[in-house]
């Protein structure tokens, strides 16, 4: 694993700010607020350390300065990568890897080293502008990048083929 591992400093702030607001309005107790603080602190810590699970497409993407640079320089590429990660499975060494739409958004925010999952979540629904694509669509450029890591893409709807 490379020494490079991209992480967004703003990751988890969307949900965290929601809990802070609920606490400030008295909608949740201090005990629940403190429990949530500990959960989010642990989540941020775990998110900044690569998983030992191998193979793991997220680790390979986040450990790639090349992919991070592409994401940072292009919102279209970032959205296209997010879309490809949604509703598809990825196979390497007889292992299957997949992720939720929220997780995919978090991966992209980490690769861009800015924002949170919500910046990408559902970005392909109803928008075909600016070369954004729908969730599960794999563009040629993203396909090539993922396949360069040795992954096979099992596209949504083709799982029985």
C-alpha positions as CSV (number, residue, x, y, z in Angstrom):
1,X,0.0,0.0,0.0
2,X,1.3,3.4,-0.9
3,X,2.0,6.2,1.6
4,X,-0.6,8.2,-0.2
5,X,-4.2,7.8,1.0
6,X,-6.6,10.6,0.1
7,X,-9.1,11.7,2.7
8,X,-11.6,14.6,2.9
9,X,-11.2,16.7,6.0
10,X,-15.0,17.5,5.7
11,X,-16.1,13.9,5.5
12,X,-19.0,13.1,7.9
13,X,-19.8,16.8,8.4
14,X,-23.2,16.5,6.8
15,X,-24.6,14.1,9.4
16,X,-22.5,15.6,12.2
17,X,-23.9,19.1,11.6
18,X,-27.4,17.7,11.7
19,X,-26.8,16.2,15.2
20,X,-25.1,19.4,16.4
21,X,-28.2,21.3,15.3
22,X,-30.6,18.9,17.1
23,X,-28.5,19.1,20.3
24,X,-28.5,23.0,20.2
25,X,-32.3,22.9,19.8
26,X,-32.7,20.5,22.7
27,X,-34.1,17.8,20.4
28,X,-31.5,15.2,21.7
29,X,-30.0,14.7,25.1
30,X,-26.4,15.5,26.0
31,X,-25.8,11.8,26.5
32,X,-26.9,11.0,23.0
33,X,-24.9,13.9,21.6
34,X,-21.8,12.6,23.4
35,X,-22.4,9.1,22.1
36,X,-22.8,10.4,18.5
37,X,-19.6,12.4,19.0
38,X,-17.7,9.3,19.9
39,X,-19.2,7.3,17.0
40,X,-18.3,10.0,14.4
41,X,-14.8,10.4,15.8
42,X,-14.2,6.7,15.5
43,X,-15.7,6.7,12.0
44,X,-13.3,9.4,10.9
45,X,-10.4,7.6,12.4
46,X,-11.3,4.3,10.7
47,X,-11.9,6.1,7.4
48,X,-8.4,7.6,7.4
49,X,-6.7,4.1,7.8
50,X,-6.8,1.7,4.9
51,X,-8.8,-1.5,5.6
52,X,-6.8,-4.8,5.8
53,X,-9.5,-6.4,3.6
54,X,-8.0,-7.4,0.3
55,X,-8.8,-7.0,-2.4
56,X,-10.5,-3.7,-1.8
57,X,-11.3,-1.3,-4.7
58,X,-11.8,1.7,-2.3
59,X,-8.3,1.3,-1.0
60,X,-6.8,1.0,-4.4
61,X,-8.6,4.1,-5.6
62,X,-7.8,6.2,-2.5
63,X,-4.1,5.0,-2.6
64,X,-3.7,6.2,-6.2
65,X,-2.3,9.8,-6.7
66,X,-3.3,9.5,-10.3
67,X,-7.0,8.8,-9.6
68,X,-7.1,11.4,-6.9
69,X,-5.6,14.0,-9.3
70,X,-8.2,13.1,-11.9
71,X,-11.0,13.6,-9.4
72,X,-9.6,16.9,-8.1
73,X,-9.2,18.3,-11.6
74,X,-12.6,17.2,-13.0
75,X,-16.1,17.2,-11.4
76,X,-17.3,15.3,-14.4
77,X,-14.7,12.5,-13.9
78,X,-15.6,12.5,-10.1
79,X,-19.3,12.1,-10.9
80,X,-18.7,9.5,-13.5
81,X,-16.6,7.5,-11.0
82,X,-19.3,7.9,-8.4
83,X,-21.9,6.6,-10.9
84,X,-19.8,3.6,-11.8
85,X,-19.4,2.6,-8.2
86,X,-23.2,2.6,-7.7
87,X,-25.2,-0.5,-8.3
88,X,-22.3,-2.4,-9.8
89,X,-20.1,-5.2,-8.4
90,X,-16.3,-5.5,-8.9
91,X,-14.4,-8.7,-9.0
92,X,-10.8,-9.4,-8.4
93,X,-9.1,-12.7,-7.3
94,X,-12.5,-14.4,-6.9
95,X,-13.5,-11.6,-4.4
96,X,-16.5,-9.4,-5.0
97,X,-16.5,-5.8,-3.8
98,X,-19.4,-3.3,-3.9
99,X,-20.6,-0.3,-2.0
100,X,-23.7,1.8,-1.3
101,X,-24.5,5.1,-3.1
102,X,-23.6,6.9,0.1
103,X,-20.3,5.0,0.4
104,X,-19.5,5.8,-3.3
105,X,-20.1,9.5,-2.6
106,X,-17.8,9.3,0.4
107,X,-15.1,7.6,-1.7
108,X,-15.3,10.4,-4.3
109,X,-15.2,13.2,-1.6
110,X,-12.1,11.5,-0.2
111,X,-10.5,11.3,-3.6
112,X,-11.2,15.0,-4.1
113,X,-10.1,15.6,-0.5
114,X,-13.1,17.9,0.0
115,X,-16.7,17.7,0.9
116,X,-18.8,14.8,2.0
117,X,-20.9,12.0,0.5
118,X,-23.9,14.2,0.0
119,X,-22.0,16.3,-2.6
120,X,-22.2,13.3,-5.0
121,X,-25.1,11.2,-3.6
122,X,-27.9,10.9,-6.3
123,X,-25.9,13.2,-8.6
124,X,-26.9,11.1,-11.6
125,X,-30.6,11.0,-11.0
126,X,-32.5,13.2,-13.5
127,X,-29.4,15.0,-14.6
128,X,-27.8,14.3,-17.8
129,X,-26.1,17.7,-17.9
130,X,-22.4,18.5,-18.0
131,X,-21.6,14.9,-19.0
132,X,-22.9,13.5,-15.7
133,X,-24.3,10.0,-16.0
134,X,-26.9,8.0,-14.1
135,X,-26.0,5.7,-11.2
136,X,-24.6,2.4,-12.5
137,X,-23.4,3.8,-15.8
138,X,-19.7,3.0,-16.4
139,X,-18.0,5.4,-18.9
140,X,-15.1,4.2,-21.0
141,X,-12.6,6.3,-19.1
142,X,-13.7,5.1,-15.7
143,X,-13.9,1.5,-17.0
144,X,-10.3,1.7,-18.2
145,X,-9.1,3.1,-14.9
146,X,-10.8,0.5,-12.8
147,X,-9.7,-2.3,-15.1
148,X,-6.1,-1.0,-14.8
149,X,-6.2,-2.0,-11.1
150,X,-7.1,-5.6,-12.2
151,X,-10.8,-5.4,-11.4
152,X,-13.6,-6.8,-13.6
153,X,-16.8,-4.8,-13.5
154,X,-20.0,-6.8,-13.1
155,X,-22.5,-4.2,-14.3
156,X,-26.0,-3.8,-12.9
157,X,-28.4,-6.1,-14.7
158,X,-25.7,-8.3,-16.0
159,X,-25.1,-10.3,-12.8
160,X,-26.6,-13.5,-14.3
161,X,-24.4,-13.4,-17.4
